[in-house]
């Protein structure tokens, strides 16, 4: 079990719920398109995921205080607004992460998340592994060979994220009252600029020289020990009226390497973004119920797969191109104050 990528939510996890369940024995009332959230919320979002290609298992928790910025019930463009301050711990058998997270959503269509987290590796399941240059082999075969030789080690570092998200949705057909007749089409784009500062070791196989990059299974590439990586996730989803979400996700990952990270100028000149990659595939999620701002709400099963359109090792060089990235998970939301 190794680190796993953050899974896509079936819909905006911070958006207000759409309806509450009627008491037992009473007929269901007409479901409103939107009801305003409480001014203050102490909210917890939990996500447990299992991933294959790379193999991984992880639990991610978003917990903190959320406050509505202003009330604009009549405007779909402005009404889903808030500021959130809390923690975003992640734990799996290979490492732990924890740190503060702040989100600002001034309007329904835009969310900005700023976060920093301490990251510590346990020296389990073959992690962490670092290398002398971005051109080195980080295929599954090479990583397993390094595990067998016990070249992984315990270390820690800092990870900083800037994540702006744009999100819009459109009704599919309309009822006489203006509500969506068949559901919604949602388009969401999350861009992440990530800075890493990892405490890598002096490599005994390189005469004691300090390594310059390390393998991160979440990003599935070699990350600069001190440097930037960008990732972009574009989702196009159909949110049905019966709580099933289906769609497609396109993911792009691109690390940036300074010339000093290579062993020579010739090696740097020969590198042409080979460690960038992209994948495309379906997203499916089903939410069992939505009961408003309760202690246990929106239990959701989700699944996604992504076939690699571009990857240095997963398009036939080491792993077969037919094998996709796959992820399955379960999530829920809790509100503890109203």
C-alpha positions as CSV (number, residue, x, y, z in Angstrom):
1,X,0.0,0.0,0.0
2,X,1.5,3.3,-1.1
3,X,0.3,6.9,-1.3
4,X,-2.8,7.5,-3.4
5,X,-4.1,10.4,-5.4
6,X,-6.8,12.6,-4.1
7,X,-10.1,11.4,-5.6
8,X,-12.6,13.6,-7.4
9,X,-15.8,14.5,-5.4
10,X,-19.0,13.7,-7.3
11,X,-20.1,17.3,-6.8
12,X,-18.7,20.3,-5.0
13,X,-18.2,19.0,-1.5
14,X,-18.6,22.5,0.0
15,X,-21.8,23.3,-1.8
16,X,-25.0,23.5,0.3
17,X,-27.2,20.4,0.2
18,X,-30.3,20.3,-1.9
19,X,-33.0,19.0,0.3
20,X,-33.8,17.4,3.7
21,X,-35.7,14.1,4.2
22,X,-39.3,14.3,5.5
23,X,-40.2,12.6,8.8
24,X,-41.3,9.0,8.6
25,X,-44.9,8.6,7.4
26,X,-45.1,11.9,5.7
27,X,-45.1,12.3,1.9
28,X,-42.0,13.8,0.4
29,X,-42.3,17.5,-0.2
30,X,-41.2,19.2,-3.4
31,X,-37.4,19.2,-3.4
32,X,-36.0,22.8,-3.6
33,X,-33.0,23.4,-5.9
34,X,-31.1,25.1,-3.1
35,X,-31.5,25.9,0.6
36,X,-29.1,28.3,2.3
37,X,-26.5,26.8,4.6
38,X,-26.1,27.9,8.3
39,X,-24.0,31.0,8.8
40,X,-21.5,29.0,10.8
41,X,-20.5,25.4,10.2
42,X,-18.1,23.0,11.8
43,X,-17.7,20.6,9.0
44,X,-15.9,17.3,8.3
45,X,-15.4,15.7,4.9
46,X,-13.8,12.3,5.0
47,X,-12.6,10.3,2.0
48,X,-11.2,6.8,2.0
49,X,-9.6,5.6,-1.2
50,X,-8.0,2.5,-2.7
51,X,-5.9,2.9,-5.9
52,X,-4.3,0.5,-8.4
53,X,-1.5,1.4,-10.8
54,X,0.2,2.6,-8.6
55,X,-1.1,0.6,-5.7
56,X,-2.3,2.7,-2.8
57,X,-4.7,3.1,0.1
58,X,-5.3,6.4,2.0
59,X,-7.7,8.3,4.3
60,X,-8.1,12.0,3.8
61,X,-10.0,14.3,6.2
62,X,-11.0,17.9,5.7
63,X,-12.1,19.4,9.1
64,X,-12.6,22.9,10.2
65,X,-14.8,26.0,10.6
66,X,-16.7,27.4,7.7
67,X,-18.6,30.7,7.6
68,X,-20.9,32.1,5.0
69,X,-19.6,35.4,3.7
70,X,-23.0,37.0,2.7
71,X,-26.6,36.0,1.9
72,X,-27.7,36.1,-1.8
73,X,-30.4,33.4,-2.0
74,X,-31.7,34.8,-5.3
75,X,-28.5,34.6,-7.2
76,X,-27.1,31.2,-8.3
77,X,-23.9,32.9,-9.3
78,X,-23.2,34.3,-5.8
79,X,-25.1,32.3,-3.2
80,X,-22.6,29.4,-2.6
81,X,-20.0,31.6,-0.8
82,X,-17.9,30.9,2.3
83,X,-14.5,31.1,4.0
84,X,-13.1,27.9,5.5
85,X,-10.2,27.5,8.0
86,X,-9.1,24.1,9.2
87,X,-6.8,21.1,8.8
88,X,-6.4,18.5,6.0
89,X,-4.7,15.4,7.5
90,X,-3.8,12.4,5.3
91,X,-2.6,9.1,6.5
92,X,-1.6,5.9,4.7
93,X,0.9,3.0,5.4
94,X,3.8,4.9,3.7
95,X,3.5,8.5,5.1
96,X,1.4,11.0,7.1
97,X,0.6,14.6,6.2
98,X,-0.9,17.4,8.3
99,X,-1.2,21.1,8.1
100,X,-3.4,24.2,7.9
101,X,-5.8,24.8,5.0
102,X,-7.8,27.9,4.1
103,X,-10.4,28.2,1.4
104,X,-12.1,31.3,0.1
105,X,-15.1,31.0,-2.2
106,X,-16.5,34.5,-3.0
107,X,-18.9,33.2,-5.6
108,X,-20.4,29.9,-6.7
109,X,-18.1,29.6,-9.6
110,X,-14.7,30.2,-8.0
111,X,-12.8,28.6,-5.0
112,X,-9.3,29.3,-3.9
113,X,-7.5,26.9,-1.5
114,X,-4.2,27.7,0.1
115,X,-2.5,25.0,2.2
116,X,0.8,23.9,3.7
117,X,1.5,20.5,5.2
118,X,4.3,18.7,7.0
119,X,5.0,15.3,5.4
120,X,6.8,12.4,7.1
121,X,7.7,9.1,5.5
122,X,7.8,5.9,7.6
123,X,10.3,3.8,5.5
124,X,7.5,1.3,4.7
125,X,6.4,-0.1,1.4
126,X,9.6,1.1,-0.3
127,X,9.2,4.8,0.2
128,X,10.9,7.4,0.1
129,X,13.2,6.9,-2.9
130,X,15.3,9.7,-4.3
131,X,17.5,10.0,-7.3
132,X,20.5,12.1,-8.7
133,X,18.7,13.4,-11.8
134,X,15.3,13.8,-13.4
135,X,16.3,11.5,-16.2
136,X,16.8,8.4,-14.0
137,X,14.5,5.3,-14.2
138,X,11.5,5.5,-11.9
139,X,9.5,2.7,-13.5
140,X,7.7,0.1,-11.4
141,X,10.5,-2.3,-12.1
142,X,13.1,0.1,-11.0
143,X,11.2,1.1,-7.9
144,X,10.7,-2.6,-6.9
145,X,14.4,-3.2,-7.5
146,X,15.3,-0.3,-5.1
147,X,12.8,-1.7,-2.5
148,X,14.5,-5.1,-2.6
149,X,17.9,-3.4,-2.1
150,X,16.4,-1.3,0.8
151,X,17.3,2.0,-0.8
152,X,14.3,3.8,0.6
153,X,14.7,5.8,3.8
154,X,12.8,7.8,6.5
155,X,12.7,11.5,5.9
156,X,10.4,14.5,6.1
157,X,9.6,17.7,4.2
158,X,7.2,20.6,3.5
159,X,4.5,20.7,0.8
160,X,2.7,24.0,-0.1
161,X,-0.3,24.1,-2.4
162,X,-2.2,26.9,-4.3
163,X,-5.4,25.5,-5.8
164,X,-7.8,27.7,-7.7
165,X,-11.0,26.0,-8.9
166,X,-13.5,27.1,-11.5
167,X,-16.9,25.4,-11.5
168,X,-20.1,25.9,-13.4
169,X,-23.3,23.8,-13.8
170,X,-26.2,24.0,-16.2
171,X,-29.7,22.5,-15.8
172,X,-30.8,19.8,-18.3
173,X,-34.4,20.8,-19.0
174,X,-36.5,22.8,-16.7
175,X,-39.7,22.3,-14.7
176,X,-42.4,25.0,-14.6
177,X,-41.0,26.3,-11.3
178,X,-37.6,26.8,-13.0
179,X,-35.9,23.8,-11.3
180,X,-33.8,21.3,-13.3
181,X,-36.0,18.6,-14.9
182,X,-33.4,15.9,-15.5
183,X,-30.3,17.0,-13.6
184,X,-27.3,19.2,-14.3
185,X,-24.2,19.2,-16.5
186,X,-21.2,20.4,-14.4
187,X,-17.8,21.5,-15.6
188,X,-15.1,21.9,-13.1
189,X,-11.4,22.7,-13.5
190,X,-9.0,22.5,-10.5
191,X,-5.4,23.8,-11.1
192,X,-2.8,23.0,-8.5
193,X,0.6,24.7,-8.2
194,X,2.6,22.7,-5.6
195,X,6.0,23.6,-4.1
196,X,8.0,20.8,-2.4
197,X,10.9,21.1,0.1
198,X,11.9,17.5,0.8
199,X,14.9,16.6,3.0
200,X,16.6,14.1,0.6
201,X,19.8,12.2,1.6
202,X,23.4,12.1,0.5
203,X,23.3,9.2,-1.9
204,X,26.0,6.5,-1.1
205,X,25.8,5.2,-4.6
206,X,26.8,8.6,-6.0
207,X,29.8,9.2,-3.8
208,X,27.8,11.0,-1.1
209,X,26.3,13.6,-3.4
210,X,22.9,14.9,-2.4
211,X,20.0,13.6,-4.5
212,X,18.0,16.2,-6.4
213,X,14.6,14.5,-7.1
214,X,12.3,12.0,-5.4
215,X,9.5,9.8,-6.6
216,X,6.0,10.8,-5.4
217,X,3.3,8.1,-6.0
218,X,0.4,10.6,-5.8
219,X,1.8,12.6,-8.7
220,X,3.4,9.5,-10.3
221,X,6.6,11.3,-11.4
222,X,9.9,12.5,-10.1
223,X,9.4,15.7,-8.0
224,X,12.2,18.2,-7.5
225,X,13.5,18.1,-3.9
226,X,13.1,21.9,-3.9
227,X,10.8,23.0,-6.7
228,X,7.4,23.2,-8.4
229,X,5.0,20.7,-9.9
230,X,1.7,21.7,-11.5
231,X,-1.4,19.4,-11.9
232,X,-4.7,20.2,-13.6
233,X,-7.9,18.2,-13.3
234,X,-10.8,18.9,-15.7
235,X,-14.1,17.2,-15.0
236,X,-17.2,17.1,-17.2
237,X,-20.0,15.5,-15.2
238,X,-23.7,14.7,-15.4
239,X,-25.4,15.1,-12.0
240,X,-28.7,13.1,-12.3
241,X,-31.8,13.7,-10.2
242,X,-31.4,10.3,-8.5
243,X,-28.0,11.1,-7.0
244,X,-25.9,9.3,-9.6
245,X,-23.0,11.2,-11.1
246,X,-21.2,10.1,-14.3
247,X,-18.6,11.9,-16.3
248,X,-15.0,12.1,-17.5
249,X,-11.8,13.4,-16.0
250,X,-8.7,14.6,-17.8
251,X,-5.6,14.9,-15.7
252,X,-2.2,16.6,-16.6
253,X,0.9,16.5,-14.4
254,X,4.0,18.6,-15.2
255,X,7.1,18.9,-13.0
256,X,9.6,21.7,-13.4
257,X,13.4,21.1,-13.1
258,X,16.1,23.7,-12.9
259,X,19.4,22.9,-14.7
260,X,21.1,22.3,-11.4
261,X,19.0,19.2,-10.8
262,X,20.7,17.4,-13.7
263,X,24.2,15.9,-13.6
264,X,25.4,17.8,-16.6
265,X,24.4,20.5,-19.0
266,X,24.2,17.9,-21.8
267,X,21.8,15.9,-19.7
268,X,19.6,18.9,-19.0
269,X,19.6,19.8,-22.8
270,X,18.5,16.3,-23.7
271,X,15.5,16.4,-21.3
272,X,12.3,17.4,-23.1
273,X,9.5,17.1,-20.4
274,X,9.6,13.3,-20.5
275,X,8.3,13.1,-16.9
276,X,5.1,15.0,-17.6
277,X,2.1,12.8,-18.2
278,X,-1.7,12.9,-18.8
279,X,-4.6,10.5,-18.5
280,X,-8.3,10.4,-19.4
281,X,-11.1,8.3,-18.2
282,X,-14.6,7.9,-16.6
283,X,-15.8,9.0,-13.2
284,X,-18.8,7.4,-11.5
285,X,-20.3,8.3,-8.1
286,X,-23.4,7.4,-6.2
287,X,-24.7,9.3,-3.2
288,X,-27.1,7.2,-1.1
289,X,-28.9,10.1,0.5
290,X,-28.7,13.8,1.2
291,X,-30.4,14.9,4.5
292,X,-29.1,18.4,4.9
293,X,-26.6,19.6,7.5
294,X,-26.6,16.5,9.7
295,X,-24.0,14.6,11.7
296,X,-23.7,12.0,8.9
297,X,-24.6,13.0,5.4
298,X,-23.9,12.3,1.7
299,X,-22.4,8.8,2.0
300,X,-20.9,8.3,-1.5
301,X,-19.3,5.5,-3.4
302,X,-17.0,6.6,-6.2
303,X,-14.9,5.0,-8.9
304,X,-12.7,6.4,-11.6
305,X,-10.3,5.1,-14.2
306,X,-7.8,6.9,-16.4
307,X,-5.9,5.5,-19.4
308,X,-2.5,7.1,-19.9
309,X,-2.4,9.2,-23.0
310,X,1.3,10.1,-22.2
311,X,3.6,8.6,-19.6
312,X,7.3,7.7,-19.7
313,X,6.7,4.2,-18.4
314,X,3.0,3.4,-18.4
315,X,2.3,3.5,-22.1
316,X,4.2,0.3,-22.9
317,X,7.8,1.0,-21.9
318,X,7.4,-0.8,-18.5
319,X,3.6,-1.1,-17.7
320,X,1.1,-2.1,-20.5
321,X,-0.8,0.8,-22.0
322,X,-4.0,-1.2,-21.6
323,X,-3.9,-1.0,-17.8
324,X,-5.5,2.2,-16.5
325,X,-5.0,4.1,-13.3
326,X,-8.0,3.1,-11.2
327,X,-9.4,4.4,-7.9
328,X,-12.3,3.4,-5.7
329,X,-13.5,5.2,-2.6
330,X,-16.1,6.1,0.0
331,X,-16.8,9.6,1.3
332,X,-19.2,11.3,3.7
333,X,-19.8,14.7,5.2
334,X,-20.6,15.7,8.8
335,X,-21.9,19.0,10.3
336,X,-21.5,19.4,14.1
337,X,-23.0,22.8,14.6
338,X,-25.7,24.8,12.9
